[in-house]
Amino acid sequence: MIRFRVGTTLVRVHALALLMLALSLALGARAEAAAMLLALFTHEGAHLAAARLTHVRMEALDLMPFGGALTLENPYRLGRGQLLCVSLSGPLGNALGLVACAALAWWNALPPAFALDLMRFHAMLATFNLLPALPLDGGRALYALARPGRARARALNALIIGGYALSGALALLALLGWARTGVMNLALLLPAVFLAASGGRERRSATMGCAEALCERMRPGRGAPERPERMRVLAVSERSSALDVLRALRPREEALLAVYREDALVRLLDSRALEWALLADAGQERPLKIADIAPLAPAALPGAKAGR
């Protein structure tokens, strides 16, 4: 495996991916290899751009025999908008690439055969990644759309099972092809292995998501609560999920929450009260709502001194 860094992002190129690329070039499939790489870079580049726009940390980019995978921070600690944006950006990038290839071929700016290969790989990447299974983009998007609490737990289980089912289907196709032709299709078998190995990791990441979101905001060295690096006022419904509201804040940012019941302002709440209420509520199955949180008195803030 080859490892190097682009900025702060670790890039890992698997040896088998280099071998498959070398075989493609040796067998004269240069156009197909170039089309596959362009479609792959479009997909991962779209994820990368969306992550930067939504302030999601990028940890690693893996180039594997069957494609690429951009490893972001724990997706289960992200807000709904962040997760949706980052998840759907890859297939959207491929869809735009497909339209662009068709237009360039229409204007004779691309050779028809190469444009057809590009369009085929763009369509394959977008379609496969939109399947409702974890850790594919479609599975992440469906998880983001689920309501917090038990609905998300049920969605997580269903999408992990979908990943196992897809893995089994791909492995079965690879074995049937091997039995029929005597050649094992690694482009089917390797994604099957990857999907089968991802289920446990997704469940562990989901379990850690809430704790990591709180730790990020409450880690030592953030500064005193009364002197935040950034402060803003947010209008929220009292029926909103407390964790979703907390995830909408950036690290080292505090907020004064204007809590509304329908169209009426009913009270003000600070983001520190949100953090401590979530800590006290840990382990509860019912998602904590803003309406359940009592305002936090200044003396209850960590490090605050009671006045005389």
Salt bridges, closest charged atoms under 4 A:
GLU59 OE2 - ARG57 NH2 3.23
ASP62 OD1 - ARG12 NE 2.61
ASP62 OD1 - HIS14 NE2 3.79
GLU73 OE1 - ARG77 NE 3.25
ASP117 OD1 - ARG120 NH2 2.92
ASP137 OD2 - HIS43 NE2 3.23
ASP137 OD2 - HIS47 NE2 3.13
GLU202 OE1 - ARG140 NH1 2.83
GLU216 OE1 - ARG77 NH2 3.49
GLU216 OE2 - ARG219 NH1 2.93
GLU229 OE1 - ARG252 NE 3.55
GLU238 OE2 - ARG261 NE 2.70
ASP244 OD1 - ARG247 NH1 3.99
GLU253 OE2 - ARG230 NE 2.73
GLU253 OE2 - ARG232 NE 3.14
GLU254 OE1 - ARG217 NH2 3.74
GLU254 OE2 - ARG222 NH2 2.84
GLU254 OE2 - ARG272 NH2 3.41
GLU275 OE2 - ARG217 NH2 2.80
GLU275 OE2 - ARG222 NH1 3.73
GLU275 OE1 - ARG272 NE 3.62
GLU285 OE1 - ARG150 NH2 2.66
ASP292 OD2 - ARG286 NH1 3.07
